[in-house]
């Protein structure tokens, strides 16, 4: 419950100046909140398969510029023994520019995101991470590439001296509307390439995939479910208590646009 209040408070405080700006006709302000059976990020459970409350906001400008913040409870840092349990919140802050390329129907999105995990960690481990990204979209398909600017969520390489900056994540996705049903099929295939991982084969790098559906409901509600899986090194991604965080996962959720 404490995690929920922390996430809600952070999002509320950050949204106050954004809401004021959104009164300008050139600005649009949107928000969302949702309850998820668990939080899965790039095929890896972030909450030890426990529920998550998530929410965020976006402030957009007619020029194509945008900024926003998003939060969720997490447990993976303490699950792997890198924290005393104080790192139970993820707060992402991002900004970018999106537009279309003439009359081609192609869209693009360029931006940066910072993943912040407030709290103290053990053994000099710093999970905070920064990425820049670029995406191309056409109708309901897209390709997004994210480049890490520092250690990939705290990883420093097997030798202990190499940083993992320059790691990349490739996200190929499709959100396919099913006629007039209000249902959208969600497909995803991702490739994680962690730099300076000297193990052969790599211990951190993996592929992941997702298959799901989202149903748009009245009054801004939506519900859905999806299945995820990976080919990750199970030994590396298993917690000291025996949870394989890279294993097959099923997520169900309900969310509300604000």
N, C-alpha and C positions, 0 to 999 in steps of 0.2 A: 504493500500500500504506500509506503514511503516513496518508492520509486515512481509511482504514479503521480503523487503530489509534486515531486521534484520536476518531472518532465512537464507537467501542466503549468507549474509556476514559471519555468524558464521560457516556455512558449508564450505565455501570456505577457510577461514583461517585455520580451523582444518584439511582440506584435503591436505594442501601444503606439510607437512612432509610425509604424507602417500603416496602421489603421487611419491615422490622421492624414498621411500623404495620399491615401487611397481615395479621399474625398475629391481630389483633382480628377477631372475627366480623363486625363492622359494615363492615369494609374488604374490598375485593377488589383484587388486584394482578395485572395482566396485562402481558405484554411481547411483542415480536415483532422479528424480524430478517429481512431479505430481500436478495436479489441481483437487480438490475434491469439490463436492457440499456442503459438511460439513465434520467435523472431528468427528468420533464416536469412543470412546475408551471403551471397555468392556461394550458395549451396551448403553453408556451414551454420548450424544452429548457434545462436548467440545467447540463448537463455536456458541451456540444458534441457530443452524440450518443454519448458514451462511457459505459461501465458505471458503476453506482452501487451502493454498499452502504448500506443504510438500516436503522434500527432505533429502537425506542423503548419506553416503558413508560407505563402509566396506573395511577393509584391512585384508586379510587372508593370512595365512602361510601354507605351505605344511604339516607342523606338525599337523595341526588342530586348532592351535591358531588363534584367530581373535579379532578385535576391530573395533569400528565404532561409528558414531554419526548420529543423525536424528533430524530434527526440523520441527515445525509446528506453525502457529499462533493459539492462543486459546483465549477464552473469559470467561471461566467458573468461574475464580476466581473473576473477577469484576461482573459477572452476579449474583453471590450469595452475593455480597456486602462485600467481604473480601479484596477488593483492590480499589484504586482510578482509576484503568484502566491502571496502569503501568505494570501489569503482563500480557502481551499479546503474550508471546513467550514461547513455551515448547522446551527445548533442552535435548535430551536423549543421554547419553554417556554410552557405554557398552563394555564388553570384555568377552571372554569365550574360551571354547575348545570344538570342536565337532569331532566325529570320528564314526567308525562303530565297531560292535562286531563280530569279526571273519568273518565267511561266513554265518552268520545267516540272513543277510539282515536287521538287526536291527541297527539303528543309535542312537546316544545319543548326547546331547548338555548340557553343564554345564556352567553357567556364572553369571554375575552380571550386573545390570543396575541402573543408577542414573537418575531420572527425575528432571530436573532443570527448575525453573520458575523465571528468573531474574526479579528484581523489588521489590519494597516495598509493604508489605501487611499491613492490618489494624488489630487491636485487637490481636496482637501477633500471628497471624495465619501464619504458615510456610507450604506451600504446597509441598516443595521439598521432594522427597521420594526416598528410596533406596530399591532394591529388589535383591535377588539371585534366580536363576531359574535352573530347570532341565527338560529335555525333552527326550522322547523316540519316535522314528519314525520307521515306516515300510511301504515301498513303498509310498503310498499317504495319509496315516493316521498318526496321531501323538497325543501325550498327553504331555502337558507342565504344570508344577506346579511352581508357583512363590510365594516366601515367602517375606513378607515385614519386613525390619530390623528396622524401626522406625514408627512414626505415619503414618497411611495409608493416604497419601496426606493431612496431616494436622489434621486428626480427632483424638481427645483426649478422646473420651468416653463420655457417657451421664453424668457421675458424675463430669466430669471436672478434675479428678485426675488420671484416668487410661489411659495409653497409648494404642494405637492400634497396636503396634509392634507384629509380629507373625501372622498378617492377611495373608490369602492365597487366591490365585486365581487359579482355575483348568480349563484348556483349552483343550478340546477335539475337534480335527479338522480333516477335510479331504479335500484334493484338488485333485479332480478326473478328469483326462484328458478324453475328449470326442473324442475317436478315433483319427483321423488325422485332426480334424477341427481347431485346435489351441485354442479351447475353454476349459477352466477348470472350473468345478463346485466347488464352495467354500462353505463348510459346517462347522459350528462351534456351540459348546455348552459350555458355561462357567458357573462356580459356584464361586461366591465371598463370602468368609467367613471373615467378619470383627470382630476381637477380641475385647473384652471388650465393646461390644455394649449391655448394660443391658436391652434394651427394649425387650418386648416379645409380638408379634414376633419382630425380629430384624428390625431396621429401615434402616440400611445400607446394610446388606447382601442381595443378590438376585441371581437369575439365568438369564442368557441372551443367546440368540441364533441368528445365522446369516445364511442366505441363499443367495448365489450370484453366479456370473459367471464372469470370466476374459477372454478376447479375446486377444491373442497375435497377434500383427500387425507387418508389415515390419519395418526395420530400428530401432528396439529396442522399438517401441511404444507398448503400451497395453491400452485397455479400458475395463471398466467393470461397474457393478452395483450390489448392494446387499441391502437386507432388514434385519433390526435388530429389536429385541424386547426384553423386559425384564418383570419380575414379581416384579420389585422393588416397594418400598413404594413411591407412587407418591407424597404424601404430602412432604416427606423429600427431594425428588429430584426436586421439583418445585421451580423455582427462584422467587424472590419477584415480578418480573414483570409478572409472570403467565406462564412461559414456563416449561412444564414437560420434563426435560432433559432425562428421562428414557422412554419416550413414543416410539411408533413405529417410525422407521426412515428409509428413503431410501437414499442411497448414490450412486452417479454416478461419475465416474472419468476417467481421461486419464493421463497416465504417460509415462515417457521416461527413458530408461536405458542409463547411461552416460559412 
